Amino acid sequence: MNSFDYTGKTALITGASSGIGRDFARQLANRGVSLILIARSEKKLQALATELVKTHGVSIAIIVQDLVEPDAISNITERLEKLRRYPDILINCAGFATYGSFEKLSIDRQRDEINVNCLAPVELTHAILPGMLKKGSGVIINVASTAALQPDPYMAIYGATKAFLLSFSSALWAEYRSQGIRILALCPGATDTAFFDVVNAEEASVGKRMPADKVVTLALRAVDANRSYLITGCGNWLLGQLHRFVTRKRLLLIVEKILRPRSP
Ligand SMILES: NC(=O)c1ccc[n+]([C@@H]2O[C@H](COP(=O)([O-])OP(=O)(O)OC[C@H]3O[C@@H](n4cnc5c(N)ncnc54)[C@H](OP(=O)(O)O)[C@@H]3O)[C@@H](O)[C@H]2O)c1
């Protein structure tokens, strides 16, 4: 499999205002890719756009959009039509987690989590993939998590959304691989971003945190190899193999112990 050719390409990145999404923007700008950056934080997006135009001279559009809103994806596709931008690369990176006993977490917040982590990537992929198929080339990276590799007590909805994304992406990888489309489910372990400030629980962070730029470098390497999924880091990969050696019940009990809230 040849490396992906980034020349003259346009990438749409959700969750571009921070963390892993921001590092995707930086590394793709460094390869000369034009960018469409999406998140809610307008100031952060503008600051990033200014930085990248200055350092790499690439063309950048920003779309300020809350992906929870029911008309989020139609707003985005309308903007793309107006801008006459048709992405060759789609990076579904926006996401967040809730942590705690399921019944105590707000159902509205958990519904938003499902919408941002699952529904938005599905709808964006459905809107953008046909354009890629017409060109016979494209890349879709769905940012899942090692949380996708087993059920996650106290992060039940988060783990389920990421398992959904891993399954969805892997199925599409097999469906479209012969049509020039590369689809990667990226499964980072703990990564050094603002993610855990949003979760607001140290227990949710398992293992040493990898810098976000390293996660992105590994992901772009996996795209070059047309891999269907990537678990970042050897330790995370080993943890992901645990299910091969213990029963599902034992696995659940181990994970419950690791993730159990320590504060009263
Ligand atoms: N950090 C980790 O340890 C880790 C590990 C595995 C997987 N991940 C996954 O990596 C992805 C990126 O997270 P990160 O670590 O880079 O965390 P982060 O720094 O908190 O970034 C999250 C991004 O998602 C955007 N976002 C959140 N809610 C949104 C909404 N309703 N509408 C639009 N955008 C929204 C945020 O932008 P605004 O707030 O500006 O809207 C931000 O750009 C997530 O999908 C996360 O699940 C993270």
PDBQT file of the ligand as one rigid body, heavy atoms in Angstrom, charges set to zero:
ROOT
HETATM    1  N1  LIG A 301      -7.248  12.486  25.932  1.00  0.00    +0.000 N 
HETATM    2  C1  LIG A 301      -7.405  11.174  26.041  1.00  0.00    +0.000 C 
HETATM    3  O1  LIG A 301      -6.882  10.524  26.970  1.00  0.00    +0.000 OA
HETATM    4  C2  LIG A 301      -8.196  10.431  24.980  1.00  0.00    +0.000 A 
HETATM    5  C3  LIG A 301      -8.019   9.038  24.915  1.00  0.00    +0.000 A 
HETATM    6  C4  LIG A 301      -8.730   8.322  23.964  1.00  0.00    +0.000 A 
HETATM    7  C5  LIG A 301      -9.584   8.977  23.087  1.00  0.00    +0.000 A 
HETATM    8  N2  LIG A 301      -9.746  10.327  23.188  1.00  0.00    +0.000 N 
HETATM    9  C6  LIG A 301     -10.666  10.959  22.238  1.00  0.00    +0.000 C 
HETATM   10  O2  LIG A 301      -9.958  11.930  21.508  1.00  0.00    +0.000 OA
HETATM   11  C7  LIG A 301     -10.889  12.907  21.015  1.00  0.00    +0.000 C 
HETATM   12  C8  LIG A 301     -10.313  14.293  21.248  1.00  0.00    +0.000 C 
HETATM   13  O3  LIG A 301     -10.204  14.503  22.651  1.00  0.00    +0.000 OA
HETATM   14  P1  LIG A 301      -8.966  15.252  23.303  1.00  0.00    +0.000 P 
HETATM   15  O4  LIG A 301      -8.250  14.290  24.140  1.00  0.00    +0.000 OA
HETATM   16  O5  LIG A 301      -8.230  16.019  22.268  1.00  0.00    +0.000 OA
HETATM   17  O6  LIG A 301      -9.750  16.216  24.310  1.00  0.00    +0.000 OA
HETATM   18  P2  LIG A 301     -10.017  17.779  24.295  1.00  0.00    +0.000 P 
HETATM   19  O7  LIG A 301      -8.712  18.496  24.303  1.00  0.00    +0.000 OA
HETATM   20  O8  LIG A 301     -10.981  17.997  25.408  1.00  0.00    +0.000 OA
HETATM   21  O9  LIG A 301     -10.730  18.033  22.887  1.00  0.00    +0.000 OA
HETATM   22  C9  LIG A 301     -12.073  17.734  22.657  1.00  0.00    +0.000 C 
HETATM   23  C10 LIG A 301     -12.520  18.457  21.403  1.00  0.00    +0.000 C 
HETATM   24  O10 LIG A 301     -13.877  18.114  21.137  1.00  0.00    +0.000 OA
HETATM   25  C11 LIG A 301     -14.623  19.312  20.917  1.00  0.00    +0.000 C 
HETATM   26  N3  LIG A 301     -16.004  19.154  21.342  1.00  0.00    +0.000 N 
HETATM   27  C12 LIG A 301     -16.456  18.654  22.527  1.00  0.00    +0.000 A 
HETATM   28  N4  LIG A 301     -17.790  18.741  22.591  1.00  0.00    +0.000 NA
HETATM   29  C13 LIG A 301     -18.203  19.307  21.417  1.00  0.00    +0.000 A 
HETATM   30  C14 LIG A 301     -19.470  19.673  20.883  1.00  0.00    +0.000 A 
HETATM   31  N5  LIG A 301     -20.607  19.515  21.575  1.00  0.00    +0.000 N 
HETATM   32  N6  LIG A 301     -19.511  20.230  19.642  1.00  0.00    +0.000 NA
HETATM   33  C15 LIG A 301     -18.387  20.443  18.948  1.00  0.00    +0.000 A 
HETATM   34  N7  LIG A 301     -17.154  20.122  19.395  1.00  0.00    +0.000 NA
HETATM   35  C16 LIG A 301     -17.073  19.564  20.622  1.00  0.00    +0.000 A 
HETATM   36  C17 LIG A 301     -13.898  20.361  21.758  1.00  0.00    +0.000 C 
HETATM   37  O11 LIG A 301     -14.091  21.663  21.218  1.00  0.00    +0.000 OA
HETATM   38  P3  LIG A 301     -14.978  22.823  21.898  1.00  0.00    +0.000 P 
HETATM   39  O12 LIG A 301     -14.959  22.620  23.378  1.00  0.00    +0.000 OA
HETATM   40  O13 LIG A 301     -14.297  24.066  21.438  1.00  0.00    +0.000 OA
HETATM   41  O14 LIG A 301     -16.302  22.643  21.281  1.00  0.00    +0.000 OA
HETATM   42  C18 LIG A 301     -12.437  19.960  21.562  1.00  0.00    +0.000 C 
HETATM   43  O15 LIG A 301     -11.923  20.540  20.369  1.00  0.00    +0.000 OA
HETATM   44  C19 LIG A 301     -12.216  12.640  21.726  1.00  0.00    +0.000 C 
HETATM   45  O16 LIG A 301     -13.089  11.985  20.834  1.00  0.00    +0.000 OA
HETATM   46  C20 LIG A 301     -11.829  11.711  22.868  1.00  0.00    +0.000 C 
HETATM   47  O17 LIG A 301     -12.874  10.849  23.230  1.00  0.00    +0.000 OA
HETATM   48  C21 LIG A 301      -9.064  11.059  24.104  1.00  0.00    +0.000 A 
ENDROOT
TORSDOF 0
